[in-house]
Amino acid sequence: MPDDQKPKEAKEFCTDILQETEGFYLKGCGSLDWGMKNRMAGIFNPDSGRTVMLAIDHGYFQGPTSGLERVDVNILPLVPYADTLMLTRGILRSIIPPSVSQSIVLRVSGGTSILKELSNEDLAVDIEDAIRLNASAMAVQVFVGGEHERQTITNMTKMVDIGTRYGIPTLAVTAVGKDMERDARYFRLATRICAELGAHYIKSYYIEDGFETVTSCCPVPIVMAGGKKIPEYDALTMAYNAIQEGAAGVDMGRNIFQSEAPVAMIQAVNAVVHKNETPDKAYELFKTLKEEC
């Protein structure tokens, strides 16, 4: 509001200091708009450049799977140790407290259950609802090589277009059918297709032979999918190897919430992802924290 006094004369121009424009720390994301980068920075820790995503979206096609029978009881204690929650809008609205500061990756594809052909998916969430829910990214399943491959790829490209309009990144989730061979050649194909068609980052499985070739030839960040439940030490080893071979984080669900000590396990995973802790040391941390729980 104007007043009777003359405005204070500006003089701190710092003419001897050049303005610097901060770059962006995530692979392939330097040309994104500010809002898109800001949302990605909420998913990937700026200090490590990596993320621990807690995947709890399994119910959208599996129902109340083991460990997710009561999200309020089993999952909420894990939330403080995750960088990001990957979940459905139903669980977000009904259970997750709005005071949670972790970024939200919203599952937006769906349409079939485990009783039917899983690749027969469509877009199941409108962009307006993703905006209402303050989503940091939207996850779309892509079945390269699946019966409905074209439909799922088209789902992803539509969401990339819509999300870009509003500054919300799209996560492409590379799905593998039971008849598909899980090897580096397949995952190089699937992840590169998703990146070429605009996905801002990609979730993909770890394979022991050639995973570094998958991350190397993909121009955007890859987050390792946790997959089925395996022993804790093996899961920590898988996460460590994936990080060392170029993954920008992990998206784990069953290997955390089905663990014998989920709170201890997610902290051990955190140590591997953000602190480059070795599997041996991370497992020792897990055992120590397990005793304290």
C-alpha positions in Angstrom: 0.0 0.0 0.0 1.5 3.4 -0.9 2.5 5.8 1.8 3.8 9.3 2.0 7.5 8.4 2.3 9.8 7.9 -0.6 10.7 4.3 -1.2 14.1 3.2 0.0 16.6 3.4 -2.8 17.8 0.0 -4.1 21.6 -0.4 -3.9 22.5 -4.0 -3.2 22.9 -5.0 -6.9 26.0 -7.3 -6.2 27.4 -6.4 -9.6 30.6 -8.4 -8.8 28.6 -11.6 -8.4 27.3 -13.5 -11.4 23.8 -15.1 -11.1 24.1 -18.8 -11.2 21.3 -21.1 -12.5 21.2 -24.3 -10.5 21.3 -27.4 -12.7 19.2 -30.4 -11.9 20.6 -33.6 -10.4 18.4 -36.2 -12.0 19.5 -37.8 -15.2 17.6 -36.6 -18.3 15.4 -34.2 -16.3 17.3 -30.9 -16.9 14.9 -29.5 -19.5 11.8 -30.1 -17.4 9.7 -27.2 -16.2 10.1 -25.9 -12.6 7.0 -27.5 -11.3 8.0 -30.9 -12.7 11.5 -30.7 -11.3 10.1 -29.6 -7.9 7.8 -32.7 -7.8 10.7 -34.9 -8.8 12.8 -33.4 -6.1 10.1 -34.5 -3.6 10.5 -38.0 -4.8 14.3 -38.2 -5.2 16.3 -37.0 -2.2 18.4 -34.0 -3.4 21.3 -35.0 -1.2 21.7 -38.6 -2.5 19.8 -38.2 -5.8 17.9 -41.4 -4.9 14.6 -42.6 -3.5 13.1 -45.2 -1.3 9.5 -45.7 -2.6 7.2 -47.7 -0.4 4.9 -49.5 -2.8 1.5 -50.4 -1.3 -0.7 -50.3 -4.4 -0.9 -54.1 -4.8 -4.6 -54.2 -3.7 -5.8 -52.6 -7.0 -5.5 -56.0 -8.7 -4.7 -58.4 -5.8 -7.1 -57.3 -3.1 -5.9 -57.5 0.6 -2.7 -59.3 0.0 -0.5 -60.5 2.9 0.8 -57.5 4.8 -1.8 -55.1 3.4 -4.8 -56.5 5.2 -4.8 -53.4 7.4 -2.9 -50.5 5.9 -3.7 -48.3 8.9 -2.1 -50.9 11.3 0.8 -52.3 9.2 1.8 -49.5 6.8 1.4 -46.2 8.7 4.4 -47.0 11.1 6.6 -47.4 8.0 5.7 -44.1 6.4 8.3 -41.9 8.2 11.1 -43.9 6.8 10.0 -43.7 3.1 10.7 -40.9 0.7 7.6 -41.6 -1.3 4.4 -43.6 -1.1 3.1 -45.4 -4.2 -0.5 -46.1 -3.7 -4.1 -45.8 -5.0 -6.4 -42.9 -4.5 -8.8 -45.1 -2.4 -6.1 -45.9 0.2 -4.8 -42.3 0.1 -8.2 -40.8 0.8 -9.4 -43.3 3.4 -6.3 -44.0 5.4 -3.2 -41.8 4.9 -3.2 -38.7 7.2 -3.1 -35.4 5.3 -0.3 -34.3 7.6 2.1 -36.9 5.9 4.9 -35.0 4.3 6.1 -37.8 2.0 5.5 -37.3 -1.7 2.7 -39.3 -3.3 3.0 -41.4 -6.5 -0.5 -42.2 -7.5 -1.5 -45.4 -9.3 -3.6 -44.2 -12.3 -3.9 -47.4 -14.4 -6.1 -50.3 -13.8 -9.1 -52.3 -15.0 -8.5 -56.0 -14.4 -7.9 -58.3 -11.4 -5.6 -61.3 -11.0 -8.6 -63.4 -12.2 -8.2 -61.9 -15.7 -5.6 -60.8 -18.2 -3.6 -58.2 -16.3 -2.4 -56.3 -19.4 -5.9 -55.3 -20.3 -5.6 -52.0 -18.4 -6.9 -48.5 -19.1 -6.4 -45.2 -17.4 -8.4 -45.3 -14.2 -7.9 -41.9 -12.6 -8.6 -38.5 -14.1 -5.9 -35.9 -14.0 -8.1 -33.5 -12.0 -8.3 -36.1 -9.2 -4.5 -36.4 -9.3 -4.2 -32.7 -8.9 -6.8 -32.6 -6.1 -4.7 -35.3 -4.3 -1.5 -33.3 -4.7 0.2 -36.2 -6.5 3.9 -35.8 -7.2 3.8 -38.4 -10.0 1.4 -40.7 -11.7 2.2 -44.4 -12.2 1.1 -46.3 -15.3 1.7 -50.0 -15.9 3.2 -50.8 -19.3 3.2 -54.4 -20.6 5.8 -54.5 -23.4 5.3 -57.9 -25.0 2.0 -58.5 -23.3 -1.3 -59.3 -25.0 -2.5 -55.7 -24.7 0.9 -54.0 -25.3 -0.3 -51.3 -27.6 -3.1 -50.3 -25.2 -0.8 -50.0 -22.2 1.8 -48.0 -24.1 -0.9 -45.7 -25.3 -2.2 -45.3 -21.8 1.3 -44.1 -20.7 1.7 -41.7 -23.6 -1.7 -40.1 -22.9 -0.8 -39.7 -19.3 2.6 -38.1 -20.2 0.8 -35.6 -22.4 -1.9 -34.8 -19.8 0.6 -34.7 -16.9 3.0 -32.5 -18.7 0.2 -30.0 -19.2 -0.1 -29.7 -15.4 3.5 -30.3 -14.4 3.1 -33.8 -13.0 5.6 -36.5 -14.0 4.7 -39.9 -15.2 6.2 -43.1 -13.8 6.2 -46.0 -16.3 6.0 -49.4 -14.5 7.5 -52.1 -16.7 5.4 -55.2 -16.1 6.5 -58.7 -16.9 3.9 -61.4 -17.7 4.4 -65.0 -16.5 5.4 -66.1 -20.0 8.0 -63.3 -20.6 11.7 -63.9 -20.2 13.3 -61.6 -17.6 16.6 -60.7 -19.1 18.6 -57.6 -19.9 17.6 -57.6 -23.5 13.9 -57.4 -22.6 14.3 -54.7 -19.9 16.5 -52.6 -22.3 13.7 -52.8 -24.8 10.9 -52.1 -22.3 12.6 -49.2 -20.4 13.9 -47.5 -23.6 10.5 -47.6 -25.2 9.0 -46.0 -22.1 11.7 -43.3 -22.0 11.5 -42.6 -25.8 7.8 -42.0 -25.5 8.1 -39.5 -22.7 8.1 -41.3 -19.3 9.9 -39.1 -16.8 11.2 -42.1 -14.8 10.8 -45.8 -14.9 10.3 -48.7 -12.5 11.9 -51.9 -13.6 13.1 -55.2 -12.2 16.7 -56.1 -11.2 18.4 -58.8 -13.1 21.8 -60.2 -12.1 23.3 -60.4 -15.6 23.4 -57.0 -17.4 21.4 -54.7 -15.2 24.0 -52.0 -15.7 23.3 -52.1 -19.5 19.6 -51.4 -18.7 20.3 -48.3 -16.6 23.1 -47.1 -18.9 21.0 -47.0 -22.1 17.9 -45.6 -20.4 18.1 -41.7 -20.6 15.9 -41.2 -17.5 16.1 -42.5 -13.9 15.3 -46.1 -13.2 13.9 -47.2 -9.9 14.3 -50.9 -9.0 11.1 -52.9 -8.4 11.3 -55.0 -5.3 9.3 -57.9 -6.7 8.2 -61.0 -4.7 9.3 -61.6 -1.1 12.8 -63.0 -0.6 14.9 -63.3 2.5 15.9 -59.9 4.0 19.6 -60.3 3.4 18.9 -61.2 -0.3 16.6 -58.2 -0.7 19.3 -55.9 0.8 21.9 -57.4 -1.6 19.6 -56.9 -4.6 19.0 -53.3 -3.6 22.7 -52.7 -3.1 23.6 -54.2 -6.4 20.9 -52.3 -8.3 22.1 -49.0 -6.8 25.8 -49.7 -7.6 24.8 -50.6 -11.1 23.0 -47.3 -11.8 19.5 -47.4 -10.3 18.3 -44.2 -8.8 16.5 -45.9 -5.9 14.1 -48.7 -5.1 10.4 -49.2 -5.1 9.8 -51.9 -2.5 6.6 -53.3 -1.1 6.5 -57.0 -0.2 10.1 -57.1 0.8 9.4 -54.5 3.4 5.8 -55.0 4.6 6.0 -58.8 4.5 9.3 -58.7 6.4 9.5 -60.3 9.9 10.4 -56.7 11.1 9.1 -54.2 8.6 10.2 -51.0 10.4 13.7 -52.4 10.8 13.7 -53.5 7.1 12.8 -50.2 5.6 15.5 -48.5 7.7 18.0 -51.0 6.4 16.9 -50.4 2.9 17.3 -46.6 3.5 20.9 -47.2 4.6 21.7 -49.1 1.4 20.0 -46.5 -0.9 21.0 -43.2 0.7 24.3 -44.1 2.4 25.7 -46.8 0.1 25.7 -49.2 3.1 26.9 -52.7 2.2 24.5 -55.6 2.5 26.4 -57.0 5.4 26.3 -53.8 7.4 22.7 -53.1 6.4 21.7 -56.6 7.5 23.4 -56.1 10.9 21.5 -52.8 11.2 18.3 -54.7 10.4 19.0 -57.3 13.1 19.8 -54.6 15.7 16.7 -52.6 14.9 14.6 -55.8 14.9 15.6 -56.5 18.5 14.6 -52.9 19.5 11.2 -53.1 17.9 
